[in-house]
Amino acid sequence: MKFSQLDTDLLKAIANLDGIPKGAINIRRDGEAVLRTSSPNINISSLPDKPGLLVDVKPGTKNETVHVPVILTRAGFKDKVYNTFIVGEDADVTIIAGCGIHNDSHGDSQHDGIHEIIVKKGARMRYVEKHYGEGKGPGKRILNPITIVRLEPGAHAEMEMVQIEGVDDTLRSTEAYVQEKGNLKVIERLLTHGDQSAESDIKVRIEGQGGAAQILSRSVARDKSRQVFRAGLIGKTECNGHVECDSIIMGEAVIKSIPELAAEDSRAVLTHEAAIGKIAGEQLVKLMSLGLTEQEAVDTILEGFLR
């Protein structure tokens, strides 16, 4: 399949791909799979009853990566996809997902992705999802991901959710279940500007003894953009959990941070931290004393904060 320069640019933005990678990959463009390759240990197939994928990682698979990016280039196009990922017992893999939208039209372009991820006993998974939007048209670029994660006993997962830029509206919902001695880390990085709106709702239930979970969020809201961050930890047995939310607010932006802890067992240890504030003046002065302009200093601080 031949890809345009626009396709390539969107792929680079959401998945850091310099070209078409080797191994297991599925590229979906404007509602259709345009490239699909399975590997000996990772099989990608279509769901029989709805648009989407089944990604099946064989037990014991080590150090392999699967790419499943989505790109939208049609004016005013709306897409919905259901993906299921099964990471077999004792496997160790990286899944790189995400969506890039290019919209120069008057109509809104939208992608809704519903992902279910099952990490089997003793397996390890790193999941990276990036959202990116571009285009000069007045039509909105809308992304609404729903992710359901299930960690079986002894499974470990790290999930990195990133919204780079150019997304006008997003409503992200993440729900996770952690079993005995499972360990989940959710990292969210978000930048909004202009009149953009972003809402994130994360809820993690630690159901198995010895389970652990972390929810870490870093966000920047500029101009007149709006953000709402909700993070809930439910400890149902002896477990450990922590929520941390740090935000920088600029201009006329609005940020709401709503951490919630629920201990349903006296042995559950749950903590949270939340902070919202502006860039410290001394940070700007220090960088400007090194020769940076005020805008360069601001950009440097924000880049480091969101890294």
C-alpha positions as CSV (number, residue, x, y, z in Angstrom):
1,M,0.0,0.0,0.0
2,K,1.4,3.4,-0.9
3,F,1.2,6.1,1.7
4,S,1.0,9.8,1.1
5,Q,3.3,12.4,2.8
6,L,0.3,13.4,4.9
7,D,-0.2,9.7,6.1
8,T,3.5,9.5,6.9
9,D,3.5,12.8,8.8
10,L,0.5,11.6,10.9
11,L,2.1,8.3,11.6
12,K,5.3,10.0,12.8
13,A,3.3,12.3,15.1
14,I,1.4,9.5,16.8
15,A,3.8,6.6,16.8
16,N,7.3,8.1,16.2
17,L,7.6,6.0,13.1
18,D,10.2,6.9,10.5
19,G,8.7,4.5,8.0
20,I,6.6,1.3,8.1
21,P,7.9,-0.8,11.0
22,K,8.7,-4.5,10.9
23,G,6.7,-7.1,12.8
24,A,3.1,-7.0,13.8
25,I,1.3,-3.9,12.5
26,N,-2.2,-2.8,11.5
27,I,-2.7,0.7,10.0
28,R,-6.3,1.9,9.8
29,R,-7.0,4.9,7.5
30,D,-10.5,6.4,7.2
31,G,-12.3,3.4,8.5
32,E,-10.4,0.7,6.6
33,A,-7.3,-1.4,7.3
34,V,-4.7,-0.5,4.7
35,L,-1.8,-2.5,6.0
36,R,-1.7,-5.6,8.2
37,T,1.1,-7.9,9.1
38,S,1.2,-10.5,11.8
39,S,4.4,-11.9,13.3
40,P,5.1,-15.5,14.3
41,N,4.2,-14.7,17.9
42,I,1.6,-11.9,17.5
43,N,-1.5,-12.5,15.4
44,I,-3.8,-9.7,14.2
45,S,-7.2,-10.6,12.8
46,S,-10.5,-8.8,12.2
47,L,-13.4,-9.1,14.7
48,P,-16.2,-11.2,13.2
49,D,-19.2,-9.0,14.3
50,K,-18.0,-5.4,14.4
51,P,-15.2,-3.1,13.1
52,G,-12.0,-3.7,14.9
53,L,-9.2,-6.1,15.7
54,L,-8.2,-9.0,17.8
55,V,-4.5,-8.8,18.7
56,D,-3.4,-12.1,20.2
57,V,0.1,-12.4,21.8
58,K,1.3,-15.9,22.3
59,P,2.4,-17.0,25.8
60,G,6.1,-16.4,26.5
61,T,6.6,-13.9,23.7
62,K,9.5,-11.5,24.6
63,N,10.7,-8.1,23.5
64,E,8.2,-7.7,20.6
65,T,6.2,-4.7,19.5
66,V,2.8,-4.3,17.8
67,H,1.7,-1.0,16.1
68,V,-2.0,-0.3,15.6
69,P,-2.2,3.4,14.6
70,V,-5.3,5.1,13.1
71,I,-5.3,8.0,10.8
72,L,-8.2,10.1,9.5
73,T,-7.8,12.3,6.4
74,R,-11.3,12.5,5.0
75,A,-13.2,15.7,5.6
76,G,-15.8,15.4,8.3
77,F,-15.3,11.6,8.7
78,K,-16.5,9.8,11.8
79,D,-14.9,6.5,12.8
80,K,-15.6,3.9,15.5
81,V,-13.5,0.8,16.2
82,Y,-13.4,-2.0,18.7
83,N,-10.0,-3.6,19.5
84,T,-9.2,-6.5,21.8
85,F,-5.7,-7.2,23.0
86,I,-4.8,-10.5,24.7
87,V,-1.2,-10.7,26.1
88,G,-0.5,-14.3,26.8
89,E,1.0,-15.7,30.1
90,D,4.6,-14.7,30.8
91,A,4.8,-12.5,27.7
92,D,6.6,-9.2,27.6
93,V,5.4,-6.8,24.8
94,T,4.9,-3.2,23.8
95,I,1.7,-2.0,22.1
96,I,1.8,1.4,20.3
97,A,-1.6,2.8,19.4
98,G,-3.1,6.2,18.9
99,C,-4.9,8.4,16.3
100,G,-3.9,11.3,14.1
101,I,-6.6,13.4,12.5
102,H,-6.1,15.9,9.6
103,N,-9.2,18.0,9.1
104,D,-9.3,21.1,6.8
105,S,-13.1,21.0,6.4
106,H,-16.2,22.6,8.0
107,G,-17.5,19.3,9.3
108,D,-16.2,17.6,12.5
109,S,-13.9,14.6,12.2
110,Q,-14.1,12.1,15.0
111,H,-12.6,8.8,16.1
112,D,-14.0,6.7,18.9
113,G,-11.8,3.8,19.9
114,I,-13.0,1.1,22.4
115,H,-10.1,-1.0,23.6
116,E,-10.2,-4.1,25.9
117,I,-6.8,-5.3,27.1
118,I,-6.3,-8.5,28.9
119,V,-2.9,-9.1,30.4
120,K,-2.6,-12.8,31.4
121,K,-0.9,-14.3,34.5
122,G,2.7,-13.2,34.9
123,A,2.8,-11.1,31.7
124,R,4.2,-7.6,31.2
125,M,2.9,-5.0,28.8
126,R,3.8,-1.4,27.9
127,Y,1.0,0.4,26.2
128,V,1.6,3.8,24.5
129,E,-1.3,5.8,23.0
130,K,-0.8,9.2,21.4
131,H,-3.5,11.5,20.0
132,Y,-2.7,14.3,17.5
133,G,-4.8,16.6,15.4
134,E,-4.0,19.1,12.7
135,G,-5.7,21.1,9.9
136,K,-6.8,24.7,9.2
137,G,-10.6,24.1,8.8
138,P,-13.1,25.2,11.4
139,G,-14.4,21.6,11.8
140,K,-13.4,20.0,15.1
141,R,-11.0,17.2,15.6
142,I,-12.6,14.9,18.2
143,L,-11.1,11.8,19.9
144,N,-13.0,9.7,22.5
145,P,-11.0,6.6,23.6
146,I,-12.5,4.0,26.0
147,T,-10.1,1.6,27.5
148,I,-10.8,-1.4,29.8
149,V,-7.8,-3.2,31.3
150,R,-7.8,-6.5,33.1
151,L,-4.6,-7.6,34.9
152,E,-4.5,-11.3,36.0
153,P,-2.5,-12.4,39.0
154,G,1.2,-11.3,38.8
155,A,0.7,-9.3,35.7
156,H,2.3,-5.9,35.2
157,A,1.3,-3.1,32.9
158,E,2.4,0.5,32.2
159,M,0.1,2.7,30.2
160,E,1.2,6.0,28.7
161,M,-1.6,8.2,27.4
162,V,-0.5,11.3,25.5
163,Q,-2.5,14.0,23.8
164,I,0.1,16.0,21.8
165,E,-1.8,18.9,20.3
166,G,-4.5,19.9,17.9
167,V,-7.3,17.9,19.4
168,D,-10.4,20.1,20.0
169,D,-12.5,17.9,22.2
170,T,-11.6,14.6,23.9
171,L,-13.4,12.5,26.5
172,R,-11.2,9.7,27.7
173,S,-12.5,6.9,29.9
174,T,-10.1,4.3,31.4
175,E,-11.3,1.4,33.6
176,A,-8.9,-1.1,35.1
177,Y,-9.1,-4.2,37.3
178,V,-6.0,-5.5,39.1
179,Q,-5.8,-9.0,40.6
180,E,-3.5,-10.6,43.1
181,K,0.1,-9.2,43.0
182,G,-0.7,-7.3,39.8
183,N,0.8,-3.9,39.2
184,L,-0.6,-1.1,37.1
185,K,0.9,2.3,36.3
186,V,-1.1,4.8,34.3
187,I,0.7,7.9,33.0
188,E,-1.3,10.7,31.4
189,R,0.2,13.8,29.6
190,L,-2.0,16.4,28.2
191,L,-1.7,19.8,26.5
192,T,-4.7,22.0,25.6
193,H,-4.8,25.5,24.1
194,G,-7.2,27.8,22.3
195,D,-10.8,26.8,23.1
196,Q,-10.1,23.1,23.4
197,S,-11.8,20.9,26.0
198,A,-10.4,17.7,27.5
199,E,-12.0,15.4,30.1
200,S,-10.3,12.3,31.6
201,D,-12.0,9.8,33.8
202,I,-9.8,7.0,35.2
203,K,-11.0,4.4,37.7
204,V,-8.9,1.5,39.0
205,R,-10.2,-1.3,41.1
206,I,-7.5,-3.3,43.0
207,E,-9.3,-6.5,43.7
208,G,-6.5,-9.0,44.5
209,Q,-4.3,-9.1,47.6
210,G,-0.9,-7.6,47.2
211,G,-2.0,-5.6,44.1
212,A,-0.7,-2.1,43.4
213,A,-1.7,0.8,41.1
214,Q,-0.4,4.3,40.3
215,I,-2.2,7.0,38.4
216,L,0.1,9.9,37.4
217,S,-1.2,12.9,35.4
218,R,0.7,16.0,34.1
219,S,-1.2,18.6,32.1
220,V,-0.9,22.1,30.8
221,A,-3.9,24.3,29.9
222,R,-3.4,27.5,28.0
223,D,-5.5,30.3,26.6
224,K,-9.2,29.6,27.1
225,S,-9.0,25.8,27.2
226,R,-10.7,23.6,29.8
227,Q,-9.7,20.4,31.5
228,V,-11.3,18.0,33.9
229,F,-9.4,15.2,35.5
230,R,-11.0,12.5,37.6
231,A,-9.0,9.7,39.1
232,G,-10.5,7.0,41.3
233,L,-8.8,4.2,43.2
234,I,-10.8,1.5,44.9
235,G,-8.9,-0.8,47.2
236,K,-11.0,-4.0,47.9
237,T,-8.3,-5.9,49.8
238,E,-4.7,-5.5,51.1
239,C,-3.1,-3.3,48.5
240,N,-1.3,-0.1,47.7
241,G,-2.4,2.7,45.4
242,H,-1.4,6.3,44.7
243,V,-2.9,9.2,42.6
244,E,-0.8,12.2,41.6
245,C,-1.9,15.1,39.5
246,D,0.2,18.1,38.6
247,S,-1.1,20.9,36.3
248,I,0.2,24.2,34.9
249,I,-2.5,26.7,34.2
250,M,-2.0,29.7,31.9
251,G,-4.1,32.6,30.4
252,E,-7.9,32.2,31.0
253,A,-7.8,28.4,31.2
254,V,-9.8,26.3,33.7
255,I,-8.6,23.1,35.3
256,K,-10.6,20.8,37.6
257,S,-8.7,17.9,39.4
258,I,-10.9,15.4,41.3
259,P,-9.0,12.6,43.0
260,E,-11.1,10.0,44.7
261,L,-10.0,7.2,47.1
262,A,-12.2,4.4,48.4
263,A,-10.8,1.8,50.8
264,E,-13.1,-1.2,51.2
265,D,-10.6,-3.1,53.4
266,S,-8.7,-1.9,56.5
267,R,-5.4,-3.2,54.9
268,A,-5.7,-1.0,51.8
269,V,-3.2,1.9,51.7
270,L,-4.3,4.6,49.3
271,T,-2.8,8.1,48.9
272,H,-3.2,11.1,46.6
273,E,-1.5,14.4,45.7
274,A,-2.9,17.2,43.5
275,A,-1.4,20.6,42.5
276,I,-2.5,23.3,40.0
277,G,-0.4,26.5,39.5
278,K,1.3,28.8,37.2
279,I,4.9,28.8,36.0
280,A,7.1,30.1,38.7
281,G,8.6,33.5,37.9
282,E,12.1,32.5,39.1
283,Q,12.2,29.7,36.6
284,L,11.6,32.1,33.7
285,V,14.2,34.6,35.0
286,K,16.8,31.9,35.3
287,L,16.3,30.6,31.8
288,M,16.1,34.1,30.3
289,S,19.4,35.0,32.1
290,L,20.9,32.2,29.9
291,G,19.9,34.0,26.8
292,L,16.4,32.6,26.0
293,T,13.5,34.8,25.1
294,E,10.5,34.7,27.4
295,Q,8.6,32.5,24.9
296,E,11.6,30.2,24.5
297,A,11.8,29.9,28.3
298,V,8.1,29.1,28.6
299,D,8.3,26.5,25.9
300,T,11.4,24.9,27.5
301,I,9.6,24.7,30.9
302,L,6.5,23.2,29.4
303,E,8.4,20.6,27.4
304,G,10.3,19.5,30.4
305,F,7.2,19.4,32.6
306,L,5.3,17.1,30.1
307,R,8.2,14.8,29.4
